[in-house]
Amino acid sequence: MLLLMAWRNLWRNRSRSLITMASVFFAVLLATVMTALQIGSYDRMVENVAGQYTGYLQVHRRGYWDDKSLDNAFAQDEVLLGRILSVPRVRGIAPRLETFALASNGNTTLGCQVVGISPHDEDRITGLGAKVSAGRYLAPTDQGVMIADGLAERLGLSLGDTLVLFGQGYHGATAGGKFPVIGLVHFGSPEVNDHLVNLSLEAARELFSSEGLSTAWVVETDPGSDLGELVRSIASVSGGEYEVMDWKGMMPDLQQAIAADRAGGLIMVGILYLILAFGIFGTVVMMSHERKREFGVLVSIGMRRRSLAGLLFIESTILTGLGVASGLAASLPIVWWMSIHPLRFSGQVAEASAKMGLEPIFPTTTRPDVFLQQGTLVWVMAMVIALVPVARVLKLDPLEASRR
């Protein structure tokens, strides 16, 4: 009976009910879009660097990350490789040989990061093949290079030109060679895009006198894996000679930047929730004040206060549920559209992003937990506010209320 009465009461005054639903609707809509944009920008930052270049998990010889020298390279160990591949949620491994060198074309010489890769494994883990903007992708036997288009522009190189690489090989050996440019690659991170040169793994080993050696193994994992748990599992089978690092350990500056921005974002979301809470609170107080005489009459003719309080709580539950559902339904296409057509900034924002090595693009995330979390938070907030008229009804003086 209370449920039926609550439903009829809601539509007895449509404008009042719609105002309350609108308050909850906009609370869910604004909170969801803002949170999706914030988390999406963090995911993009990580994807620009970790997902497209370093990978989310790497295995090195201990001490390599602090001293990125070829002298800290390690030989291919098939036994260790099998142990790592046997760890649950590990899909594969891509070996790399990374070092620094001088890249030259004509009278222009720049420092660059040279990475020897296993083309098939690298493409499977980081999607490198999809980033080729001109030319073609590397083959395992190629003696040419793929160069990031930002570095190619700085050196004045195009497809078919010759790149000269000069550096130091394994145990101080001199390394130098000429390589035709067979492909241009574009990376989302400006820092990576201005410095990277890719060779096939065998060509890089030959150039740097590092036959059979790798500086890192990039580990492919199942999507959504707990990286911390995988680090511990892989470290337990690798032995003390090797270290296992996730992207947070490899890029602490990026992790700190995200943490700092997240703290600022929490303050902004808190202010947003505070404003929305006052909006919903004002609407609920207005509703309860308008119906005070109605409440007094109902109590006067014999309706128990507890039943009346229950009726109000049911009304609030229905209104909040409808507002949350409509808010989530409206936010879903907006968030989805912004994930496909992300915000792209220019000017000072773009310059600041480039200095941090980040692409000035801010998409939204479509992760289900964002919608669930924001819907739940607004629901709880609205239900707590709904206790205000319930508390007033329990203390209602029917004679005084009936006169108003």
VOPAGU-2260 file (C-alpha; in pm, 1 decimal, decimal comma):
REM VOPAGU-2260
SITE   aa  ch    i         X         Y         Z
SITE  MET   A    0       0,0       0,0       0,0
SITE  LEU   A    1     281,5     241,8      90,2
SITE  LEU   A    2     454,0     167,4    -238,8
SITE  LEU   A    3     134,7     239,7    -434,4
SITE  MET   A    4      72,7     558,2    -238,8
SITE  ALA   A    5     431,9     671,4    -293,5
SITE  TRP   A    6     405,0     618,9    -668,1
SITE  ARG   A    7      77,2     813,5    -686,4
SITE  ASN   A    8     215,4    1094,0    -470,2
SITE  LEU   A    9     508,7    1141,3    -706,1
SITE  TRP   A   10     289,2    1215,8   -1004,2
SITE  ARG   A   11      31,6    1411,5    -811,6
SITE  ASN   A   12     269,2    1704,2    -840,6
SITE  ARG   A   13     470,3    1633,1   -1152,7
SITE  SER   A   14     673,6    1953,9   -1156,0
SITE  ARG   A   15     796,4    1899,5    -799,4
SITE  SER   A   16     898,6    1539,3    -871,7
SITE  LEU   A   17    1067,4    1633,6   -1197,1
SITE  ILE   A   18    1269,0    1906,4   -1022,9
SITE  THR   A   19    1397,3    1654,0    -768,6
SITE  MET   A   20    1479,5    1399,3   -1038,7
SITE  ALA   A   21    1656,1    1670,2   -1238,5
SITE  SER   A   22    1879,1    1752,1    -940,9
SITE  VAL   A   23    1990,3    1388,6    -913,8
SITE  PHE   A   24    2010,4    1356,2   -1293,2
SITE  PHE   A   25    2255,9    1644,7   -1333,0
SITE  ALA   A   26    2453,3    1532,0   -1028,5
SITE  VAL   A   27    2514,2    1189,8   -1186,8
SITE  LEU   A   28    2575,9    1335,5   -1533,0
SITE  LEU   A   29    2833,3    1593,6   -1424,4
SITE  ALA   A   30    3012,9    1363,5   -1179,6
SITE  THR   A   31    3035,2    1076,4   -1430,1
SITE  VAL   A   32    3162,7    1286,0   -1721,4
SITE  MET   A   33    3416,8    1467,7   -1505,0
SITE  THR   A   34    3550,3    1146,8   -1348,7
SITE  ALA   A   35    3560,3     964,1   -1683,9
SITE  LEU   A   36    3758,9    1252,2   -1832,8
SITE  GLN   A   37    4003,7    1256,2   -1541,8
SITE  ILE   A   38    4067,8     880,0   -1539,2
SITE  GLY   A   39    4075,0     869,2   -1919,4
SITE  SER   A   40    4350,6    1131,6   -1926,7
SITE  TYR   A   41    4557,1     923,3   -1681,7
SITE  ASP   A   42    4507,9     609,5   -1891,6
SITE  ARG   A   43    4615,7     804,6   -2199,0
SITE  MET   A   44    4930,8     924,8   -2025,1
SITE  VAL   A   45    5028,2     570,7   -1932,1
SITE  GLU   A   46    4934,6     435,7   -2275,3
SITE  ASN   A   47    5144,5     702,4   -2450,6
SITE  VAL   A   48    5459,1     586,7   -2273,9
SITE  ALA   A   49    5412,1     243,8   -2117,4
SITE  GLY   A   50    5164,1      90,8   -2358,4
SITE  GLN   A   51    5335,1     219,2   -2673,5
SITE  TYR   A   52    5702,4     202,8   -2576,9
SITE  THR   A   53    5832,4      54,6   -2249,8
SITE  GLY   A   54    5553,2    -198,8   -2201,5
SITE  TYR   A   55    5378,7    -246,1   -1868,9
SITE  LEU   A   56    5628,7    -501,3   -1733,4
SITE  GLN   A   57    5998,6    -565,4   -1802,9
SITE  VAL   A   58    6270,2    -804,8   -1689,1
SITE  HIS   A   59    6631,9    -678,0   -1678,0
SITE  ARG   A   60    6961,0    -780,6   -1538,4
SITE  ARG   A   61    6986,7    -633,7   -1187,4
SITE  GLY   A   62    7124,3    -279,4   -1197,2
SITE  TYR   A   63    7044,8    -216,3   -1563,2
SITE  TRP   A   64    6772,0      40,0   -1501,8
SITE  ASP   A   65    7009,7     259,6   -1299,3
SITE  ASP   A   66    7295,8     214,5   -1547,8
SITE  LYS   A   67    7153,6     156,9   -1895,1
SITE  SER   A   68    7473,7      21,6   -2043,5
SITE  LEU   A   69    7518,6    -265,8   -2286,1
SITE  ASP   A   70    7763,0    -409,0   -2033,2
SITE  ASN   A   71    7453,8    -491,0   -1824,4
SITE  ALA   A   72    7296,1    -694,4   -2105,4
SITE  PHE   A   73    7224,5   -1064,3   -2050,5
SITE  ALA   A   74    7238,5   -1372,0   -2269,4
SITE  GLN   A   75    6926,0   -1549,4   -2390,6
SITE  ASP   A   76    6834,1   -1804,3   -2121,9
SITE  GLU   A   77    6577,0   -2052,2   -2252,4
SITE  VAL   A   78    6526,7   -2208,2   -1908,2
SITE  LEU   A   79    6445,9   -1869,2   -1752,1
SITE  LEU   A   80    6226,4   -1785,1   -2049,8
SITE  GLY   A   81    6022,9   -2101,7   -1993,5
SITE  ARG   A   82    5983,6   -2028,1   -1621,7
SITE  ILE   A   83    5849,4   -1679,4   -1687,4
SITE  LEU   A   84    5612,2   -1800,8   -1957,8
SITE  SER   A   85    5476,8   -2059,4   -1712,6
SITE  VAL   A   86    5363,7   -1784,8   -1469,6
SITE  PRO   A   87    4983,1   -1747,7   -1483,2
SITE  ARG   A   88    4853,9   -1448,5   -1684,1
SITE  VAL   A   89    5183,6   -1413,7   -1877,5
SITE  ARG   A   90    5117,0   -1438,0   -2251,1
SITE  GLY   A   91    5455,9   -1380,5   -2411,4
SITE  ILE   A   92    5791,4   -1202,6   -2408,9
SITE  ALA   A   93    5954,3    -961,2   -2654,3
SITE  PRO   A   94    6336,5    -932,6   -2627,2
SITE  ARG   A   95    6500,6    -593,9   -2682,2
SITE  LEU   A   96    6847,1    -449,0   -2714,9
SITE  GLU   A   97    6840,3     -81,3   -2617,6
SITE  THR   A   98    7119,8     173,5   -2608,5
SITE  PHE   A   99    7200,7     534,7   -2694,1
SITE  ALA   A  100    7376,7     646,8   -3010,4
SITE  LEU   A  101    7435,0     946,2   -3233,9
SITE  ALA   A  102    7208,8     973,1   -3539,1
SITE  SER   A  103    7341,4    1174,4   -3832,3
SITE  ASN   A  104    7222,0    1299,2   -4168,3
SITE  GLY   A  105    7437,0    1544,8   -4357,9
SITE  ASN   A  106    7557,6    1813,3   -4118,1
SITE  THR   A  107    7294,1    1737,9   -3852,5
SITE  THR   A  108    7372,5    1504,2   -3563,3
SITE  LEU   A  109    7139,9    1427,0   -3273,2
SITE  GLY   A  110    7134,4    1185,8   -2981,9
SITE  CYS   A  111    6879,3     907,3   -3012,1
SITE  GLN   A  112    6753,7     590,6   -2846,2
SITE  VAL   A  113    6826,4     283,2   -3059,9
SITE  VAL   A  114    6605,1     -18,5   -2990,0
SITE  GLY   A  115    6661,1    -356,1   -3149,5
SITE  ILE   A  116    6334,2    -546,8   -3156,0
SITE  SER   A  117    6184,1    -878,3   -3252,5
SITE  PRO   A  118    5929,5    -733,4   -3500,5
SITE  HIS   A  119    5653,6    -991,1   -3454,2
SITE  ASP   A  120    5673,0   -1001,3   -3071,6
SITE  GLU   A  121    5699,8    -623,6   -3043,2
SITE  ASP   A  122    5397,1    -565,5   -3263,1
SITE  ARG   A  123    5192,5    -812,3   -3061,5
SITE  ILE   A  124    5272,3    -645,7   -2727,7
SITE  THR   A  125    5299,3    -271,3   -2804,7
SITE  GLY   A  126    5114,8    -253,8   -3138,7
SITE  LEU   A  127    5416,5     -95,2   -3303,8
SITE  GLY   A  128    5301,8    -194,4   -3653,9
SITE  ALA   A  129    4989,0      21,5   -3621,6
SITE  LYS   A  130    5204,6     328,7   -3554,9
SITE  VAL   A  131    5379,7     317,5   -3895,2
SITE  SER   A  132    5285,6     646,9   -4061,2
SITE  ALA   A  133    5482,4     596,3   -4383,8
SITE  GLY   A  134    5677,1     316,9   -4546,7
SITE  ARG   A  135    5652,8     -33,2   -4404,4
SITE  TYR   A  136    5707,1    -227,4   -4083,8
SITE  LEU   A  137    6032,6    -404,5   -4001,9
SITE  ALA   A  138    6096,9    -766,4   -4100,6
SITE  PRO   A  139    6322,3    -990,4   -3885,9
SITE  THR   A  140    6597,9    -990,8   -4150,5
SITE  ASP   A  141    6584,2    -621,5   -4243,1
SITE  GLN   A  142    6904,7    -417,1   -4238,4
SITE  GLY   A  143    6714,4     -88,6   -4249,5
SITE  VAL   A  144    6561,4     127,0   -3974,6
SITE  MET   A  145    6222,8     257,6   -3868,8
SITE  ILE   A  146    6259,3     606,4   -3730,4
SITE  ALA   A  147    6013,8     813,4   -3527,7
SITE  ASP   A  148    5875,7    1085,9   -3751,8
SITE  GLY   A  149    5964,1    1360,4   -3502,7
SITE  LEU   A  150    6331,3    1259,0   -3512,5
SITE  ALA   A  151    6315,5    1217,6   -3891,2
SITE  GLU   A  152    6185,4    1574,2   -3924,4
SITE  ARG   A  153    6462,4    1709,3   -3702,2
SITE  LEU   A  154    6725,0    1527,0   -3907,9
SITE  GLY   A  155    6562,8    1609,9   -4241,5
SITE  LEU   A  156    6513,8    1244,0   -4332,4
SITE  SER   A  157    6248,1    1081,9   -4547,3
SITE  LEU   A  158    6182,8     731,6   -4681,3
SITE  GLY   A  159    6476,6     587,9   -4873,0
SITE  ASP   A  160    6732,3     823,6   -4716,8
SITE  THR   A  161    7033,6     688,6   -4529,8
SITE  LEU   A  162    7071,5     726,3   -4153,3
SITE  VAL   A  163    7417,5     706,2   -3998,7
SITE  LEU   A  164    7437,5     562,7   -3645,6
SITE  PHE   A  165    7750,3     587,7   -3431,7
SITE  GLY   A  166    7794,8     476,1   -3072,9
SITE  GLN   A  167    7959,1     236,7   -2831,0
SITE  GLY   A  168    7900,2    -136,0   -2844,3
SITE  TYR   A  169    7935,8    -418,1   -2592,3
SITE  HIS   A  170    8247,2    -388,9   -2369,8
SITE  GLY   A  171    8349,6     -60,2   -2533,0
SITE  ALA   A  172    8359,1    -179,4   -2893,4
SITE  THR   A  173    8309,8      89,9   -3155,6
SITE  ALA   A  174    7969,3      74,6   -3326,4
SITE  GLY   A  175    7885,1     247,5   -3649,6
SITE  GLY   A  176    7680,3     184,9   -3960,0
SITE  LYS   A  177    7462,7     321,5   -4239,5
SITE  PHE   A  178    7097,3     217,9   -4263,4
SITE  PRO   A  179    6825,5     298,9   -4517,6
SITE  VAL   A  180    6504,3     443,2   -4375,6
SITE  ILE   A  181    6229,4     190,3   -4456,7
SITE  GLY   A  182    5955,0     327,4   -4232,0
SITE  LEU   A  183    5839,7     627,3   -4029,1
SITE  VAL   A  184    5663,1     572,5   -3697,6
SITE  HIS   A  185    5450,5     813,2   -3495,0
SITE  PHE   A  186    5430,3     789,1   -3114,7
SITE  GLY   A  187    5182,5     971,9   -2892,8
SITE  SER   A  188    5455,7    1082,1   -2650,1
SITE  PRO   A  189    5654,9    1376,3   -2796,3
SITE  GLU   A  190    5959,3    1266,8   -2593,9
SITE  VAL   A  191    5960,4     922,9   -2756,6
SITE  ASN   A  192    5864,7    1059,2   -3098,6
SITE  ASP   A  193    6169,4    1286,8   -3108,8
SITE  HIS   A  194    6434,2    1030,5   -3016,4
SITE  LEU   A  195    6352,8     672,0   -3120,5
SITE  VAL   A  196    6511,2     452,0   -3388,4
SITE  ASN   A  197    6409,0      87,2   -3436,0
SITE  LEU   A  198    6626,7    -186,7   -3584,1
SITE  SER   A  199    6559,8    -558,0   -3612,3
SITE  LEU   A  200    6706,9    -739,4   -3311,5
SITE  GLU   A  201    6970,8    -920,4   -3516,7
SITE  ALA   A  202    7077,1    -599,9   -3694,6
SITE  ALA   A  203    7111,8    -420,4   -3359,3
SITE  ARG   A  204    7315,2    -706,2   -3211,5
SITE  GLU   A  205    7547,7    -700,0   -3510,3
SITE  LEU   A  206    7584,9    -320,5   -3493,8
SITE  PHE   A  207    7670,8    -315,7   -3124,4
SITE  SER   A  208    7875,2    -639,6   -3116,7
SITE  SER   A  209    7617,0    -793,9   -2880,4
SITE  GLU   A  210    7542,6   -1128,6   -3044,3
SITE  GLY   A  211    7289,7   -1328,8   -2842,8
SITE  LEU   A  212    7237,6   -1050,2   -2584,9
SITE  SER   A  213    6932,2    -853,7   -2470,5
SITE  THR   A  214    6900,3    -559,3   -2235,2
SITE  ALA   A  215    6534,6    -623,2   -2151,7
SITE  TRP   A  216    6244,8    -861,6   -2194,9
SITE  VAL   A  217    5908,4    -689,6   -2231,5
SITE  VAL   A  218    5643,8    -914,1   -2076,6
SITE  GLU   A  219    5298,6    -943,3   -2233,0
SITE  THR   A  220    5022,7    -999,8   -1976,1
SITE  ASP   A  221    4650,4   -1065,1   -1979,4
SITE  PRO   A  222    4441,8    -744,3   -1985,4
SITE  GLY   A  223    4348,2    -622,7   -1638,4
SITE  SER   A  224    4620,9    -824,8   -1464,5
SITE  ASP   A  225    4745,1    -719,3   -1121,0
SITE  LEU   A  226    5094,4    -594,6   -1212,6
SITE  GLY   A  227    5214,1    -594,3    -852,9
SITE  GLU   A  228    5126,5    -960,3    -812,1
SITE  LEU   A  229    5288,4   -1046,9   -1146,7
SITE  VAL   A  230    5609,5    -866,1   -1048,0
SITE  ARG   A  231    5632,7   -1079,4    -733,8
SITE  SER   A  232    5549,3   -1401,7    -920,6
SITE  ILE   A  233    5803,9   -1343,6   -1198,3
SITE  ALA   A  234    6070,9   -1231,0    -950,4
SITE  SER   A  235    6024,5   -1554,4    -753,7
SITE  VAL   A  236    6115,0   -1765,8   -1061,0
SITE  SER   A  237    6384,6   -1534,4   -1200,9
SITE  GLY   A  238    6645,2   -1549,0    -927,2
SITE  GLY   A  239    6853,9   -1271,2    -775,1
SITE  GLU   A  240    7042,6   -1189,2   -1094,1
SITE  TYR   A  241    6737,5   -1027,7   -1252,1
SITE  GLU   A  242    6497,1    -752,1   -1155,2
SITE  VAL   A  243    6131,6    -724,4   -1256,2
SITE  MET   A  244    5975,0    -379,5   -1289,0
SITE  ASP   A  245    5629,0    -253,0   -1379,7
SITE  TRP   A  246    5567,1      82,4   -1544,5
SITE  LYS   A  247    5536,1     258,4   -1208,3
SITE  GLY   A  248    5887,8     151,3   -1112,7
SITE  MET   A  249    6029,3     235,9   -1454,9
SITE  MET   A  250    5861,0     577,8   -1469,8
SITE  PRO   A  251    5822,2     712,1   -1114,5
SITE  ASP   A  252    5797,9    1070,5   -1243,8
SITE  LEU   A  253    5487,0     984,5   -1442,7
SITE  GLN   A  254    5339,5     801,2   -1144,1
SITE  GLN   A  255    5403,8    1102,6    -919,1
SITE  ALA   A  256    5255,6    1341,4   -1175,5
SITE  ILE   A  257    4939,4    1130,6   -1193,4
SITE  ALA   A  258    4918,8    1108,6    -813,1
SITE  ALA   A  259    4955,6    1486,7    -778,6
SITE  ASP   A  260    4695,8    1554,6   -1045,2
SITE  ARG   A  261    4463,1    1295,1    -893,3
SITE  ALA   A  262    4482,0    1476,8    -557,8
SITE  GLY   A  263    4383,8    1801,2    -727,4
SITE  GLY   A  264    4109,8    1619,2    -915,2
SITE  LEU   A  265    3969,4    1479,7    -591,2
SITE  ILE   A  266    3942,7    1832,7    -454,9
SITE  MET   A  267    3754,5    1944,4    -767,1
SITE  VAL   A  268    3523,0    1642,0    -752,3
SITE  GLY   A  269    3467,4    1709,4    -380,5
SITE  ILE   A  270    3366,1    2069,2    -455,9
SITE  LEU   A  271    3135,8    1942,5    -732,2
SITE  TYR   A  272    2972,5    1694,4    -494,5
SITE  LEU   A  273    2931,6    1967,7    -233,5
SITE  ILE   A  274    2752,8    2193,4    -482,0
SITE  LEU   A  275    2534,1    1907,3    -602,2
SITE  ALA   A  276    2453,9    1803,0    -244,2
SITE  PHE   A  277    2334,7    2154,7    -159,4
SITE  GLY   A  278    2124,2    2157,2    -476,6
SITE  ILE   A  279    1956,1    1828,5    -390,1
SITE  PHE   A  280    1921,1    1932,8     -25,4
SITE  GLY   A  281    1748,7    2258,3    -120,7
SITE  THR   A  282    1506,2    2073,3    -346,9
SITE  VAL   A  283    1421,2    1816,1     -79,9
SITE  VAL   A  284    1371,7    2081,5     189,7
SITE  MET   A  285    1144,7    2279,6     -45,0
SITE  MET   A  286     936,6    1968,3    -112,8
SITE  SER   A  287     898,5    1880,6     253,4
SITE  HIS   A  288     805,6    2240,3     340,8
SITE  GLU   A  289     538,9    2255,2      69,3
SITE  ARG   A  290     383,5    1932,4     196,8
SITE  LYS   A  291     394,9    2016,1     568,1
SITE  ARG   A  292      21,2    2077,6     590,1
SITE  GLU   A  293     -43,3    1752,0     405,1
SITE  PHE   A  294     172,7    1566,0     657,0
SITE  GLY   A  295      -9,3    1728,7     947,2
SITE  VAL   A  296    -351,8    1628,9     811,1
SITE  LEU   A  297    -241,6    1266,5     753,7
SITE  VAL   A  298    -109,2    1234,6    1109,4
SITE  SER   A  299    -425,1    1404,7    1245,5
SITE  ILE   A  300    -656,5    1150,3    1080,4
SITE  GLY   A  301    -462,2     860,0    1227,7
SITE  MET   A  302    -164,7     777,5    1005,6
SITE  ARG   A  303     131,2     676,1    1217,9
SITE  ARG   A  304     444,6     888,0    1191,9
SITE  ARG   A  305     654,4     581,1    1120,8
SITE  SER   A  306     432,9     489,7     825,6
SITE  LEU   A  307     447,0     845,6     694,4
SITE  ALA   A  308     825,6     848,5     730,6
SITE  GLY   A  309     840,7     517,8     543,1
SITE  LEU   A  310     620,1     663,4     269,6
SITE  LEU   A  311     854,1     961,1     228,1
SITE  PHE   A  312    1159,1     736,2     219,4
SITE  ILE   A  313    1002,2     521,0     -52,0
SITE  GLU   A  314     921,4     832,6    -254,0
SITE  SER   A  315    1280,6     949,9    -219,2
SITE  THR   A  316    1409,0     606,3    -319,4
SITE  ILE   A  317    1199,1     603,4    -635,7
SITE  LEU   A  318    1291,2     960,3    -730,6
SITE  THR   A  319    1661,2     897,8    -664,4
SITE  GLY   A  320    1655,5     572,1    -858,1
SITE  LEU   A  321    1491,3     734,3   -1158,6
SITE  GLY   A  322    1733,6    1029,2   -1143,8
SITE  VAL   A  323    2041,7     804,6   -1117,4
SITE  ALA   A  324    1922,5     574,1   -1397,9
SITE  SER   A  325    1844,4     864,1   -1632,7
SITE  GLY   A  326    2174,3    1035,5   -1544,5
SITE  LEU   A  327    2375,4     721,4   -1623,4
SITE  ALA   A  328    2178,4     668,1   -1945,4
SITE  ALA   A  329    2251,1    1026,1   -2056,4
SITE  SER   A  330    2618,6    1018,4   -1956,2
SITE  LEU   A  331    2695,1     693,4   -2142,5
SITE  PRO   A  332    2668,8     834,3   -2500,3
SITE  ILE   A  333    2852,3    1152,6   -2398,2
SITE  VAL   A  334    3141,6     960,3   -2243,6
SITE  TRP   A  335    3149,1     717,4   -2536,9
SITE  TRP   A  336    3156,4    1002,8   -2791,4
SITE  MET   A  337    3435,5    1182,9   -2603,4
SITE  SER   A  338    3639,1     860,8   -2592,4
SITE  ILE   A  339    3628,2     845,5   -2974,7
SITE  HIS   A  340    3660,2    1223,8   -3026,7
SITE  PRO   A  341    3883,5    1330,1   -2734,7
SITE  LEU   A  342    3948,5    1687,0   -2633,3
SITE  ARG   A  343    4261,8    1817,0   -2806,2
SITE  PHE   A  344    4428,0    2121,1   -2654,2
SITE  SER   A  345    4664,0    2371,0   -2812,6
SITE  GLY   A  346    4862,5    2673,3   -2700,0
SITE  GLN   A  347    5008,5    2673,9   -2349,8
SITE  VAL   A  348    4835,8    2350,6   -2247,9
SITE  ALA   A  349    4986,5    2168,4   -2546,6
SITE  GLU   A  350    5330,8    2314,0   -2472,6
SITE  ALA   A  351    5312,6    2209,0   -2108,1
SITE  SER   A  352    5205,8    1857,3   -2207,9
SITE  ALA   A  353    5491,5    1830,9   -2459,9
SITE  LYS   A  354    5743,6    1930,9   -2192,7
SITE  MET   A  355    5621,5    1639,2   -1981,7
SITE  GLY   A  356    5647,7    1409,2   -2282,1
SITE  LEU   A  357    5271,2    1371,3   -2313,8
SITE  GLU   A  358    5030,8    1408,5   -2602,6
SITE  PRO   A  359    4785,9    1702,6   -2550,2
SITE  ILE   A  360    4480,7    1479,0   -2593,9
SITE  PHE   A  361    4234,4    1408,2   -2313,4
SITE  PRO   A  362    3986,8    1129,6   -2386,4
SITE  THR   A  363    3731,8     980,2   -2149,3
SITE  THR   A  364    3735,9     625,7   -2021,0
SITE  THR   A  365    3440,3     392,1   -2071,4
SITE  ARG   A  366    3530,0     160,0   -1783,9
SITE  PRO   A  367    3206,5      30,5   -1620,6
SITE  ASP   A  368    3335,8      92,5   -1267,9
SITE  VAL   A  369    3335,1     469,5   -1331,2
SITE  PHE   A  370    2960,9     468,3   -1403,2
SITE  LEU   A  371    2887,3     230,7   -1115,9
SITE  GLN   A  372    3096,4     430,3    -868,8
SITE  GLN   A  373    2948,0     769,9    -953,8
SITE  GLY   A  374    2592,7     636,7    -965,6
SITE  THR   A  375    2639,7     473,1    -625,3
SITE  LEU   A  376    2795,5     783,3    -468,7
SITE  VAL   A  377    2516,0    1012,2    -586,0
SITE  TRP   A  378    2258,0     753,3    -477,5
SITE  VAL   A  379    2403,3     735,8    -125,8
SITE  MET   A  380    2430,5    1116,1    -107,8
SITE  ALA   A  381    2068,0    1162,6    -213,1
SITE  MET   A  382    1942,5     894,5      26,1
SITE  VAL   A  383    2127,8    1053,3     318,4
SITE  ILE   A  384    1971,5    1390,0     232,3
SITE  ALA   A  385    1632,0    1216,9     210,7
SITE  LEU   A  386    1659,7    1138,7     582,0
SITE  VAL   A  387    1608,0    1509,6     657,8
SITE  PRO   A  388    1231,4    1517,4     580,5
SITE  VAL   A  389    1196,1    1172,3     739,5
SITE  ALA   A  390    1344,7    1308,2    1063,9
SITE  ARG   A  391    1112,4    1610,0    1049,4
SITE  VAL   A  392     805,6    1392,4    1006,1
SITE  LEU   A  393     898,2    1183,8    1309,6
SITE  LYS   A  394     899,6    1504,7    1519,6
SITE  LEU   A  395     597,6    1662,7    1346,5
SITE  ASP   A  396     337,1    1850,6    1552,2
SITE  PRO   A  397      15,2    1775,2    1355,6
SITE  LEU   A  398    -182,8    2071,8    1496,0
SITE  GLU   A  399      81,8    2328,2    1408,9
SITE  ALA   A  400     143,2    2170,6    1066,2
SITE  SER   A  401    -230,9    2160,8     985,0
SITE  ARG   A  402    -268,9    2537,4    1042,2
SITE  ARG   A  403       5,8    2629,0     794,4
